[in-house]
Amino acid sequence: MRILFPLHGYVRWNGGLDLVRLLASALSQPTISSAIEVSFAMPQPSPASRWLQSGLRLARGMRAGNPRLAADSESVRMQMAAEIVGPGHVVRCGDNATGIRHAANAVHADAVFPSMLPLGTSTLPRVGYLFDFQHRHIPELFPAHIRRNRDRRFAQIASDADGVVVNSRAVARDAERWLGIASDRILAMPFAPYAMAWSFDVDPADARHRYRIEGRYLMVCNHFWKHKDHATALRAFAELRADPANTDLQLVLTGDPIDHRDPQHYSRLIALAENLRVASSTCFLGLIPKRDQLALMRGCVGLVQPTLFEGGPGGGAVYEAIGLGVPAIVSDIPVNTEIDCGDVRFFRAGEDVDLAEKVSQLLTSPPPRPDREMLISNGDANLSRLGDAISDFLVRMTAGG
């Protein structure tokens, strides 16, 4: 089966690029039930659109107090996209549904998967992608027009597509509830953490030296959006640092620093670290190359995931931590309870004291970690399981259900 994978929407979203990597890796597994040949549609924005996006990124960076932040993040994202699709068949096309349809015709695709845009006038089977319904669960974080636009966009994708794919059973239930999509038209992806050979390309010691990190450290690897709740992680870290046994402990935070809904959010987190008197032991690294991030993750004591909302279990950071055999301390929001493997300890969401206690237990008794070969083998098995689920779903959707 020939599949066109449109990167429209994914290339401007860090979590979207991680999702592309996950899905592309799953579909390339040699053991999946039906052979899948993947081509990627790479959107090429018009000069006017490129100019507008550049202006928006600069404005957001300036409002956050650093005009370089957004531009740096965009550069890293484009590099990540190029690495993911590197050896694959890439078709450059317009940054819209028409461009996707033309790309599908060019590669003689049997189906489009997974599209963040409704394709409209085309008989080609297609599977849409719905990221999450955060705007319904936490409406106060979104202006009214954004909520309306998301509802309209999701409804268009649901009515346009033969089926939809989502990251979790929680989002599948939301899609049934708010969009009326039948359960047999929804693929809730199984939890599939993984590591690949390139995940070990960078030595953790080299990465620590490059980013000037010494001693033991915890990591938070999230986009600096409000709902990721970095503040709880910072408060818990301050409590941990108050223990004389943890004077060497550091907190390393990676991720895109721009929250378009609140451009001052990043600078307020830096101010909070200063007020808590942990600024000198907290490293705000911003968005860094993926191989460096994974190397730092492999060297950390544990990953902290304080998020208040996710579309997939644990978000991308927990996928990576479990794939690399790194312990994760994760908020107990419902979607995170879908995590079904790995060394995961749950804390009460938003409660810094409970988070500090769970981290302290980890620091006292750090577990042994699986070796590289076992991690890669486990990852291959998970990717094959995900690839089989996607393959079976595509066969069913392209056959008309």
N, C-alpha and C positions, 0 to 999 in steps of 0.2 A: 504494500500500500504506500502510495506517495502522499506525503503530508506537507503542506505549507504551514510553517510556523511564523506568523506575523509578529515582529518585535515592536509593533506600534503600541505605545503606552509603556512597555516594559523598560525601554532604554532610558527613560527619564526618572526611573524609580529604582532605588538600590535593591529593595526587596524583590522587585520585579526581575532584576537581572539574576538574583540568586534563584528565583523560581525558574527562569529560563534554563539556567545551568542544571538544575535538578531534573526538569522534564526532558531536556535534551540528553542528559546522561542516562536516564531511564529508558528512553526510546532507542538508544544506541546499544543497549545490552544484547549480546548475541543469543541469550537464552530465552528471550520473551517469546510468547506463543505465536505471534504473527510478525513477520519481518516488516519493519517500518523504514522507509527512506525519507529523510527529513531535508527540506530546503527552508532557508530562512528569508523572510521578506524584511529588508532593512529600510526603514522610512527615511526619506530624504526631504527635509522641510524646505519650503520655498525660501528665497532670500528674505522676503518680508517676514515670514514666520521665524526664521533664524534670528533676524534683527530684534524682533519682539521678545523672543525667549531670552536672548542675551541681555536685553534691557531689564526684563523682569528679574533675572538672576542677580544682576548688579544691584538693583533697587533693594532686593531682599537682603543681600549681603551688607549693604550700607545700613539698613535699618537694624541689622543684628550687630552693628558696630565693627564689621570687618568686610570691606568690599571684595576681598579675595576669596572669602569662604565659598560662595556659590560657584564662582568660576572654577575653583580648584575641584569642587565636588563633581562638576560637569565633566571636567577633563578625566577624572578617575573613572567615572561611569562609562564614558565612551571607550576607554582602554579596556575596561572589563567586558563590554559588549563585543569588542573585536576579538578578545581572547576566547570567549565562549563559542563564537560562530566560526573561529579561525579556519579550520580545515573543511567546514561544511559548505554546501552550495548556497551562495548568497545572491539574492536578487534585489537590486536597489529599485525602489519604487516610491510613488507619492505617499505623503504622510496622511493618508485618508483611506476610506473603504474602497474607493475606486482603484487606488494603488495596490491594495491587497488583491482585488479581483484580477487585475492585470498580471500581477506576479503569479497568482494561482494558474492562470491560463498559460503563462510562459513555461512553467515547470510541469504542466499537465497533471496538476494535483488531483488526487482522488477526494481530498477533504482538506479543510482548514482547521487547524487546532493549535492553540486555543486563542481565540480572537477577543481582544478587549473592545472591538468595534463591531456594531452590526453591519453586515455586508450588503444588505438590501437586495437589489435586483440581481439574483444569481441563483441557479439551481444547484450549485455546488454544495454538498453537505458541509456543515460547519458546526464546530463546538465552541461556544462562548466561554469566557472566563469571568467570574464574579469574585472580586477580592474579599470583601466583607461588608457588613452592614453597620459599621461603626457609627455612621451618621444617624442611625435609628436607635442604637443603644446609648450613645452619648451625644445627644443632639446639641447640647450646650457648647460643644467644641466647634460647631459648624454654623456659619451664617445661613439664614433661611434659603437663600438662592442656591447655595451649594447643596443643601439637602434636597431641594427640588430637582436640581440637575442630576444628582446621583440617582434619585428614584426614576427619573425619566430615562436615563441612560441604561440602568439595569433592566427596566421594563422592555426597552427596545432590544437589548441583547437576548432577553428571555424569549421574546416573541419571534425574533429573527433566527435563532439557532435551533438546530435539531436536538442539541443537548448542551448542558453546561458542566464545567468542571469547577470545583471549589476545593479549598485547602483543608476542610475539616467537616466533621458531622454537624458541628454547631452552625456553620454557615449554610450547610445543606438544609437544616431545619428552618433557618431564616428565609432561604430562597423559596421553600414550600409555603411558608407562612405569609410572606409579604409579596411574593410574585406569583403564587399559585402554580409553580412548576411541579409537575408530577415527579414523585421520587425516582421513578425509573428513568427519567431524563437527566438525572444528576449523578455525577461521579464525585464522591467525596474521597479525595486521595488518601490512601493509607499513609500512616506516619513512616517515613523512609529516610532516616538519617544515614549519611554515608561519608566516607573519605576515599579519595583517590590518590594515586601515586604523586600527583603534583601538589597535593595538600601538604606534603612533607618537603617541598623544595627548599624552603628557607629554614635555616637552623634557628631555634628560639633564642639561643645566646646571641647570635648576630642581630636578630630583630631587637632584642632588649638593648643591645649596645647602640643600635641606630637611633632608637627613640629614648635613650637615656633612662632606662628603667633598671633599678637595682633592687635586690632582695625579693621577698614574696609579694605577690600582687593578685588582686581580684580584677575581673574584667566585666564591663557592661558593653555590649556591642549592639547598639540600637540607633536608628535615626533619632535625632533629638527632637522628637515630637512630644507634646504635653502628655499624651496618654501612655507614653513609655515609662513615666514616673521615675525619672532619674533622681528626683529629690529624695524619695524614700531610700534609694541606694546610698546617697550622700550622707543622709542622717544616720543610717545604719553603720556606715563606714566610720563616721565620727565616734560612734559608741564603741566600735571595735578598737579604734586607735587610742581610746582612753584607757584601755587595758595595757599595763606595762609590758605584757608579753607580745604585744602587737605593734611596738614602736617602729618596726621595720616594714610594716604592711603598707602597700600602696594600692590605689584604685586607678585603673586604666580604662578610659572611656573612648570608644571609637564610634564613628558614624557621621552621617551628614548633619551639619549643625544648623541647617535652615528649616524652620517651621513656618511655612507660608501663612499659617493661621495666626501666628504670634511670633514675629521676627525677633522680639526681645527675649524670647524664652531661653536661648542659649546663654546670653550674657547674664540673665538672672541666675542660672545654675552656677556659673562661675562665681557670681557674688555670694551665692549660698555657701559654696565651698570655702570662700574667704571668711564668711561669718561663722562657720562651724570650725574654723581654724584647721582645715585639712587641705587648703589649697596647695601647700608645698608638697604634699604627698599624693595629690590627685593629678593625673595626666590627661588633659583634654586633647586628644590627638586628631579629632576630626575624621574625615573619610580618608583612609589609607589604602594602598594596594591590597587586594585580597590575600595574596600569599603572605604578606607581612602580618595581616590581621590573624590569619590562621596560625602562623608561627607564634605570635604572642599568646594566642589562645592555648596552644599546646603547652606553653611554659607557665601558664597561670595556675594558681591554687584552685580556682573555681570560677565558673561563669555565674554572674548574677543577672537574673531576668526579672525585673520588678514590674513589668508591664501591667497595665490595667485593662488592656483590650488587645486581642490578636485575631486574625482571620484563620491562622493555622496554629497547631499546638506548639506553644513556646516561641513562635516566630522563627525566623531564619537562624538566629544566634544559637538557639537550643538545638536545632537540627545539626549545626556544625559542631557544637560542643559534644553532643552524644556521638556523632560520627567520629570524632577524634578521641573519644574516651575520657573527656574532661567532665568532672562533676559539675552539676548545674543546680543552683538554688533558684526556684521558680515560683512566681506568684500563683496562688491557688484559684485563679479565675477558671470558670467551667471549661473553656476550650483547652486549657493547659492540662486538664486531667485526662485528655485523650492521649497524652504521651504514654507509650506502652513499653518503653525499653530505656536502658541507660541508667546511670547513677544520677537520679533526680531527687531532690529534697524540696518539698513544698513549704512555703511560708504564707501567712495570711496577708493577702494583697493590701498594700498601703500601710502596713504596720512595721515600722523600722526596728522596733525592739525585737519582734519575732524574727525578722530577717537577720539581725545581728546575732541572735541566739543560734539560728541554723548555720550561719557561717562559722561561728565559733566552734560548733561541734565538728564541722569539716576540718577546721584548722587543727583541732586537737587530734583527730584521727583521720588523716588523709588516706584514701583507699589506694590500692595498687592500680596501675593502669594497663590496659591491654597493649600488646605490642603492635607495631605497624602492620604486620602481615594479617593479624587477626582483625584489625580495624578495617582494612581494605576488603577482606573477605566478607565481613559482616555488611559492609556498605554495598558490595556487589549483590549480595542476597536481597537487601532491601530495595535496591534499584530495580532488580529483576521483578520483584513483587509489584512494585509500582508500574513498571513497564507492562507487565501482564494485565494489570487492571486497566491501564489506558488503552492498550491494544484491544482487549475484549470490548471495551466501551465503544471505541471507534468502529469496530466491525458491526456492532449492534446499531449504532446511530446511522452509519452509512447504508445499512440494509433497511433503513426505515423503521428501526425499533424492533 
